Amino acid sequence: MSRVALQILWPAFLMAGVLEVLVFALVDPRDLHWLGGAPIEASRQAIYTLAFMAFWAVIAAAGAITAVLLGRGDETPPS
């Protein structure tokens, strides 16, 4: 189980880092606003951290769903 978790979490971690760089190369954290229009009152580092964690969680969830849908892989197909 831990091997499967690492196979999901490690690539998700790397891709979250890539996505973080791509997003914040185009968006300044100080320009972000809540849906109601109020500015987000957090430091840049806090916004970077929360965004990274959100990206990591979404990518890891996608990887976990893929792993579940693929199955274990050692099962023999029905004949």
Buried (B, 14 or more C-beta within 10 A) or exposed (E): EEEEEEEBBEEBBEBBEEBBEEBBEEEEBEEEEEEEEEEBEBEEEEBBEEBBEEBBEBBBEEBBEEBEEEEEEEEEEEE
